[in-house]
Amino acid sequence: MVKISDIIKYLEYSFTDISTQSKWDFSGKQIYTGDREISKIALSLDAKEDVIEKAIQMGCELLITHHPIFFHESKGINVNKTADRKVIKAIQGGLDILSYHTNLDMADNGLNDYICELLNAEMDNGFLSIEGSKPLYKLSVFVPYDYKDEVFNAITLNGAGSIYGNYSACGFIAEGAGLFTPNSKADPFIGSADEPQIVDEVKIETVVLKEHLNKVIDAMIQAHPYEEPAYDIIELHNKIFYGFGRTATLNKEYSLAEFIKLIQDKLHINHVITNMKDVKPFSRFGVCTGSGASLWKDALNKGINVLLTGDLKYHDALDAFEAGVCIIDATHQATEEIYMNRLSEIIKKQFNIEVIVLKQEQQLICWGGNN
């Protein structure tokens, strides 16, 4: 059976890194009544009151949303307040709630990556806006030749060796000879006390993020056959950067009308808002799901004049227009809600558990149209 703690560990420290969330954000545990086994999970963009009710009716023990219920500290529970009423309903219905917001926006294989995939666009491995960086460490460990696979698998399964892009389980192995002499108090895996040893060994080198370091070291020591493994940990000057949005290249040049039609087809929407009637045919574009219209200057600095996002404001539209940047507002909801389907697939594959996606009504309606 799967426990809630298994889901939290995966979503906060493996699939995403919760420490990357924005300072104003509140990802993670929204309602957590304690660890327990679960058999059914619901996913939704928001923890709306009717979504909570439906998740409970369908027998779900956990609801995972993109947008948190709380963005500020609560000063009490009042049934007359919508947010508080949702908390009461969830607890009474035995439903815990987790939310992963800006850390999921910035994660590899996150929302922006998925939009690029849907549009058949290749990402340039560049962010529209760099938000921060994480320290990187090099781990070197010396292992008997016959145990190299066991130790390497142990450390990479616990977070080491990832370039945090398209490659994982990366490392380097060099063969050599290990020299040591056990004393009378030792319990050597190879050799005897007071007898010098020369052993065929390999040196395994890989990289580790700080948040995975202790876990990786513990896994390495558990898998290593030696009583006292020899290893080095060195902090590197190169770091892992993270940020909002992506830059990408389409598989061909599109006119603005063609690109908007592609967006409508892939996001299953009928209407978009844009600040331009037309632009020259293009292949490169920027994307920031949700509310990213303010990143148009970042797109321009990267030589991009088409930005796909949501929540377009008048002054952003005007300023971007005068600078020659076309902003396409495909709505906050449509650019993000579709990702719940992908996240559902990821969780099912990882945990072999039943997951359902609860969609919500369109919050922005084009009056007189068929939105």
C-alpha positions as CSV (number, residue, x, y, z in Angstrom):
1,M,0.0,0.0,0.0
2,V,1.0,3.6,-0.6
3,K,1.3,6.1,2.3
4,I,0.7,9.8,2.1
5,S,4.3,10.3,3.3
6,D,5.5,8.4,0.1
7,I,3.6,10.8,-2.1
8,I,5.0,13.8,-0.2
9,K,8.6,12.5,-0.3
10,Y,8.3,12.0,-4.1
11,L,6.6,15.2,-5.0
12,E,8.7,17.4,-2.7
13,Y,12.2,15.9,-3.0
14,S,12.3,13.8,-6.2
15,F,9.9,15.0,-8.9
16,T,10.1,18.6,-7.7
17,D,12.2,20.5,-5.1
18,I,9.9,22.3,-2.7
19,S,12.7,24.6,-1.6
20,T,12.5,26.3,-5.1
21,Q,9.0,27.7,-4.4
22,S,8.6,31.5,-4.4
23,K,8.9,33.2,-1.0
24,W,5.2,34.3,-1.2
25,D,4.0,30.7,-2.1
26,F,2.7,28.0,0.3
27,S,3.2,24.7,-1.5
28,G,3.1,21.4,0.4
29,K,0.8,20.3,3.2
30,Q,-2.5,22.2,3.2
31,I,-4.5,19.8,5.3
32,Y,-2.5,16.9,6.8
33,T,-4.1,14.8,9.5
34,G,-1.2,12.4,9.8
35,D,0.4,9.6,7.8
36,R,-1.7,6.8,6.6
37,E,-2.2,4.3,3.8
38,I,-4.3,5.5,0.9
39,S,-5.8,3.8,-2.2
40,K,-7.2,6.6,-4.2
41,I,-6.0,10.1,-5.1
42,A,-7.8,13.0,-6.8
43,L,-6.1,15.8,-8.8
44,S,-7.5,19.2,-9.5
45,L,-6.2,22.6,-10.4
46,D,-7.9,24.2,-7.4
47,A,-9.3,22.9,-4.2
48,K,-12.8,24.3,-4.8
49,E,-15.6,23.4,-2.5
50,D,-17.4,21.3,-5.0
51,V,-14.1,19.5,-5.9
52,I,-13.5,18.6,-2.3
53,E,-17.1,17.3,-2.0
54,K,-16.7,15.2,-5.2
55,A,-13.3,13.8,-4.1
56,I,-14.9,12.7,-0.8
57,Q,-17.9,11.2,-2.6
58,M,-15.7,9.2,-4.9
59,G,-13.8,7.7,-2.0
60,C,-10.5,9.6,-2.4
61,E,-8.3,10.0,0.7
62,L,-6.0,12.5,-0.8
63,L,-6.5,15.6,-3.0
64,I,-3.5,17.1,-4.8
65,T,-3.9,20.5,-6.4
66,H,-1.7,23.0,-8.2
67,H,-3.0,26.1,-6.4
68,P,-2.8,26.1,-2.6
69,I,-5.8,26.8,-0.4
70,F,-3.7,29.1,1.8
71,F,-1.6,32.0,0.7
72,H,-1.6,33.6,4.1
73,E,-1.4,32.4,7.7
74,S,-4.8,31.4,9.1
75,K,-5.9,33.2,12.3
76,G,-8.8,30.9,13.1
77,I,-11.5,28.7,11.6
78,N,-14.9,30.2,10.7
79,V,-17.5,28.2,8.8
80,N,-18.8,31.4,7.2
81,K,-15.5,31.9,5.4
82,T,-15.1,29.9,2.1
83,A,-11.5,28.7,2.7
84,D,-12.3,27.7,6.3
85,R,-15.4,25.9,5.3
86,K,-13.4,23.8,2.8
87,V,-11.0,22.8,5.5
88,I,-13.8,21.6,7.7
89,K,-15.4,19.6,4.9
90,A,-12.1,18.0,4.0
91,I,-11.3,17.0,7.6
92,Q,-14.8,15.7,8.2
93,G,-14.6,13.7,5.0
94,G,-11.2,12.2,5.7
95,L,-9.5,14.0,2.9
96,D,-6.0,15.3,3.2
97,I,-4.9,18.0,0.7
98,L,-1.5,18.7,-0.8
99,S,-0.6,21.6,-3.2
100,Y,2.4,22.1,-5.4
101,H,2.5,25.5,-7.1
102,T,5.6,27.5,-8.1
103,N,8.0,24.6,-7.4
104,L,6.0,22.6,-9.9
105,D,6.0,25.5,-12.4
106,M,9.8,25.5,-12.3
107,A,10.3,21.7,-12.2
108,D,11.7,19.7,-15.1
109,N,8.8,17.9,-16.7
110,G,6.5,20.5,-15.1
111,L,3.8,22.6,-16.6
112,N,5.8,24.6,-19.2
113,D,7.6,21.5,-20.4
114,Y,4.2,19.8,-21.0
115,I,2.8,22.8,-23.0
116,C,5.9,22.6,-25.2
117,E,5.4,18.9,-25.7
118,L,1.7,19.4,-26.6
119,L,2.7,22.1,-29.2
120,N,5.4,19.7,-30.6
121,A,8.1,22.3,-29.7
122,E,11.6,21.6,-28.6
123,M,12.7,23.5,-25.5
124,D,16.0,25.5,-25.6
125,N,16.8,24.6,-22.0
126,G,16.4,28.2,-21.1
127,F,14.2,29.9,-18.5
128,L,12.4,33.2,-19.2
129,S,13.2,34.4,-15.7
130,I,15.9,33.0,-13.5
131,E,14.7,32.9,-9.9
132,G,17.6,31.3,-8.1
133,S,20.2,28.6,-7.9
134,K,21.0,25.5,-5.8
135,P,24.5,24.4,-4.6
136,L,26.0,21.3,-6.2
137,Y,28.4,18.9,-4.6
138,K,30.7,16.2,-6.1
139,L,30.7,12.9,-4.4
140,S,33.7,10.6,-4.9
141,V,33.8,7.1,-3.3
142,F,36.2,4.2,-3.6
143,V,34.6,0.8,-4.0
144,P,35.9,-2.8,-4.6
145,Y,35.4,-3.5,-8.3
146,D,32.8,-6.2,-7.8
147,Y,30.6,-3.8,-5.8
148,K,30.6,-0.9,-8.2
149,D,27.1,-1.5,-9.6
150,E,25.5,-2.0,-6.2
151,V,27.0,1.2,-4.7
152,F,26.3,3.3,-7.9
153,N,22.7,2.1,-8.1
154,A,22.2,2.9,-4.4
155,I,23.4,6.5,-4.6
156,T,21.7,7.3,-7.9
157,L,18.3,5.9,-6.7
158,N,18.5,8.4,-3.8
159,G,19.1,11.5,-5.9
160,A,22.7,11.5,-7.0
161,G,23.9,11.7,-10.6
162,S,21.2,13.8,-12.1
163,I,21.9,16.7,-14.4
164,Y,18.4,17.9,-13.6
165,G,17.4,18.0,-17.2
166,N,17.2,15.2,-19.7
167,Y,19.8,12.9,-18.1
168,S,19.9,10.9,-14.9
169,A,22.1,8.4,-13.1
170,C,25.2,10.1,-14.5
171,G,28.7,9.5,-13.1
172,F,32.3,8.5,-13.9
173,I,34.2,5.3,-12.9
174,A,38.0,5.0,-12.9
175,E,39.8,1.8,-12.1
176,G,42.8,1.7,-9.7
177,A,44.2,0.1,-6.5
178,G,43.1,0.7,-3.0
179,L,45.7,0.5,-0.2
180,F,45.0,0.1,3.5
181,T,46.1,-1.7,6.7
182,P,43.5,-2.8,9.2
183,N,44.4,-2.5,12.9
184,S,43.7,-5.0,15.6
185,K,40.3,-3.5,16.4
186,A,39.1,-3.5,12.8
187,D,36.6,-6.0,11.2
188,P,37.9,-5.9,7.6
189,F,35.8,-7.0,4.7
190,I,39.0,-8.0,2.9
191,G,42.3,-9.1,4.6
192,S,43.4,-9.5,8.2
193,A,44.5,-7.2,11.0
194,D,48.0,-5.6,10.6
195,E,48.4,-6.9,7.1
196,P,48.8,-4.3,4.3
197,Q,46.2,-4.8,1.5
198,I,46.2,-3.8,-2.1
199,V,42.7,-4.2,-3.6
200,D,41.3,-3.7,-7.1
201,E,39.0,-0.8,-6.7
202,V,37.1,1.8,-8.7
203,K,36.5,5.5,-8.0
204,I,32.9,6.5,-8.6
205,E,32.3,10.3,-9.1
206,T,29.0,11.9,-9.4
207,V,27.1,15.1,-8.5
208,V,24.6,15.7,-5.7
209,L,22.3,18.6,-4.7
210,K,22.6,19.7,-1.1
211,E,19.1,18.5,-0.2
212,H,19.9,15.0,-1.3
213,L,23.4,14.8,0.2
214,N,22.6,13.2,3.6
215,K,20.3,10.6,2.0
216,V,22.8,9.7,-0.7
217,I,25.7,9.3,1.9
218,D,23.5,7.1,4.0
219,A,22.6,4.9,1.0
220,M,26.2,4.7,-0.1
221,I,27.4,3.6,3.4
222,Q,24.6,1.0,3.6
223,A,25.5,-0.5,0.1
224,H,29.3,-0.3,0.6
225,P,30.9,-3.6,1.8
226,Y,33.7,-1.8,3.7
227,E,33.5,-1.1,7.4
228,E,34.8,2.4,6.8
229,P,34.2,3.5,3.2
230,A,36.6,6.2,1.9
231,Y,34.8,9.1,0.2
232,D,35.1,12.8,-0.6
233,I,32.5,15.5,-0.8
234,I,33.4,18.8,-2.5
235,E,31.2,21.8,-3.0
236,L,31.3,23.0,-6.6
237,H,31.3,26.5,-8.1
238,N,28.8,25.5,-10.8
239,K,25.2,25.5,-9.6
240,I,21.8,24.4,-10.8
241,F,19.6,27.3,-11.9
242,Y,15.8,27.3,-11.8
243,G,13.2,29.8,-13.0
244,F,9.8,30.6,-14.5
245,G,8.8,29.9,-18.1
246,R,10.6,28.3,-21.0
247,T,11.9,29.2,-24.4
248,A,11.2,26.8,-27.2
249,T,11.3,26.3,-31.0
250,L,8.4,24.9,-33.0
251,N,8.9,22.2,-35.7
252,K,8.2,24.8,-38.4
253,E,7.4,28.5,-38.9
254,Y,3.9,29.5,-38.0
255,S,1.8,32.6,-38.7
256,L,0.1,34.0,-35.7
257,A,-3.3,32.7,-36.8
258,E,-1.8,29.2,-37.3
259,F,-0.1,29.3,-33.9
260,I,-3.3,30.4,-32.1
261,K,-5.2,27.6,-33.9
262,L,-2.6,25.1,-32.6
263,I,-3.0,26.4,-29.1
264,Q,-6.8,26.2,-29.3
265,D,-6.7,22.6,-30.5
266,K,-4.2,21.4,-28.0
267,L,-5.6,23.2,-25.0
268,H,-9.2,22.6,-26.0
269,I,-10.3,26.2,-25.9
270,N,-12.2,28.4,-28.4
271,H,-11.0,31.8,-27.5
272,V,-7.8,33.6,-26.7
273,I,-6.8,37.2,-26.1
274,T,-3.8,38.8,-27.9
275,N,-2.4,42.3,-28.1
276,M,-1.5,42.0,-31.8
277,K,-3.4,41.2,-34.9
278,D,-0.4,39.7,-36.7
279,V,3.3,39.2,-36.5
280,K,5.9,37.9,-39.0
281,P,6.1,34.1,-39.3
282,F,8.1,32.7,-36.4
283,S,9.3,29.4,-34.9
284,R,10.7,30.5,-31.5
285,F,8.4,31.5,-28.7
286,G,8.3,31.8,-24.9
287,V,5.8,30.2,-22.6
288,C,4.8,30.7,-19.0
289,T,1.7,28.9,-17.8
290,G,-0.7,30.7,-15.5
291,S,0.1,34.3,-14.9
292,G,3.2,35.2,-16.9
293,A,2.4,38.2,-19.0
294,S,4.8,40.4,-17.0
295,L,7.7,38.2,-18.4
296,W,7.4,39.8,-21.9
297,K,10.6,41.8,-21.3
298,D,12.5,38.7,-20.4
299,A,11.2,37.1,-23.7
300,L,12.3,40.2,-25.6
301,N,15.8,40.1,-24.0
302,K,16.1,36.5,-25.4
303,G,15.2,37.6,-28.9
304,I,11.6,36.2,-28.7
305,N,8.6,38.3,-29.8
306,V,5.8,35.8,-29.1
307,L,4.8,34.8,-25.5
308,L,2.1,32.3,-24.6
309,T,0.7,32.8,-21.1
310,G,-2.4,33.9,-19.2
311,D,-3.8,36.8,-17.2
312,L,-2.8,39.5,-19.7
313,K,-3.2,43.0,-18.1
314,Y,-3.8,46.1,-20.1
315,H,-0.6,47.9,-19.4
316,D,1.5,44.8,-20.1
317,A,-0.4,44.4,-23.4
318,L,0.2,48.0,-24.3
319,D,3.9,48.1,-23.4
320,A,4.6,44.8,-25.1
321,F,2.8,45.9,-28.2
322,E,4.9,49.0,-28.5
323,A,8.1,46.9,-28.0
324,G,7.0,44.5,-30.7
325,V,6.1,41.5,-28.4
326,C,2.9,39.6,-29.1
327,I,1.4,38.2,-25.9
328,I,-1.2,35.4,-26.3
329,D,-3.5,34.9,-23.3
330,A,-4.8,31.4,-23.4
331,T,-6.2,31.9,-19.8
332,H,-4.6,30.9,-16.5
333,Q,-6.9,28.0,-16.2
334,A,-6.5,26.4,-19.6
335,T,-2.7,26.7,-19.6
336,E,-2.5,24.9,-16.2
337,E,-5.5,22.6,-15.8
338,I,-4.5,20.4,-18.7
339,Y,-1.3,19.4,-16.8
340,M,-3.3,17.5,-14.2
341,N,-3.6,14.8,-16.8
342,R,0.1,14.5,-17.1
343,L,0.6,14.6,-13.3
344,S,-1.9,11.8,-13.0
345,E,0.1,9.6,-15.4
346,I,3.3,10.3,-13.4
347,I,1.8,9.4,-10.1
348,K,0.1,6.3,-11.4
349,K,3.4,5.1,-12.9
350,Q,5.4,5.8,-9.8
351,F,3.0,4.3,-7.2
352,N,0.6,2.0,-9.1
353,I,-2.4,3.7,-7.4
354,E,-5.8,4.8,-8.6
355,V,-5.8,8.5,-9.6
356,I,-8.7,10.5,-10.9
357,V,-8.7,14.1,-12.4
358,L,-11.5,16.4,-11.3
359,K,-12.0,19.2,-13.8
360,Q,-13.7,22.4,-12.9
361,E,-16.0,24.7,-14.8
362,Q,-14.6,27.4,-17.0
363,Q,-14.0,30.4,-14.7
364,L,-13.7,32.9,-17.6
365,I,-16.6,32.8,-20.1
366,C,-16.6,34.5,-23.5
367,W,-20.2,35.8,-23.4
368,G,-22.1,34.9,-26.5
369,G,-19.4,32.4,-27.5
370,N,-18.8,28.7,-26.9
371,N,-15.9,28.9,-24.5
